[in-house]
């Protein structure tokens, strides 16, 4: 399992869930199963765990345990699946956002700048949209938007224009094709960071990650029982901002709504003043922990 994906802040996540032996818990990002195994260790015979993952590879990591129900879907379908499984009124929901180490390490998946492969980047390998299609069919304006918003790239307009110009002569099929096409725009000494931002933008678009996260957060309130815990770990500022705002305000933009008496109307209460970050020791042992931010909330 650790070869597939080493879970970040494992103990912090498990403690945040405040697990009761007879409780119902949902791990919406099963991956290598590291968090799920720890939850199962703390559950008694009456406890239940639902695990979601849209990546077929994740199913190879499933432990044999009657208390575990695996759901082969994106977490944006949380509420319907929990209702089908009789798991509305869950005691805790855990989401470890981002791409697993396994996905980065599989060259053919096209997630990593380290390998040459087709531009794919689908977390759900049955999904229709690939990064290749985004790069070769999106308009200059669409590309400018995703690179600017999802990649937070400063020269996003020039990047979009360059890609559109290059593909007029030859389609951009592979990681190497893309690197060659945009090579002149990459700042010297910041090659890896810049390419990581480009790949992040494409990956978010291909997998509709931010839309899925919003839908998941809104549905989590209906799935949790009163005093149930929501535990979310994010890896970049776009995700963390959505999580932070939703916990603080019950919405993603604007000010918190208030009732007739001026009391804030929000379904969740944050249990941490600031996001929890990984220890220096963990960051040394697992580089992915460097950008992780953990937020914990309880349902009012």
Buried (B, 14 or more C-beta within 10 A) or exposed (E): BEEBBBBBBBEBBBEBBBBBEEBBBBBBBBBBBBBBBBBBEBBEEEBBBBBBBBBEBBEEBBEEEEBBBBBBBBBBBBBEBBEEBEBBBBBBBBBBBBBBBBBBBBBEBBBBBEBBBBBBBBBBEEBEBBBBEBBBEBEBEEBBBBBBBBBBBEBBBBBBBBBBEBBEEEEBBBBEBBBEBBEEBBEEEEEEEBBBBBBBBBBBBBBBBBEBBBBBBBBBBBBBEEEBBBBBBBBBEBBBEBBBBBBBBBBBEEEEEEEEEEEEEBBBEBBEEEBBBBEEEBBEEBEBBEBBBBBBBBBE
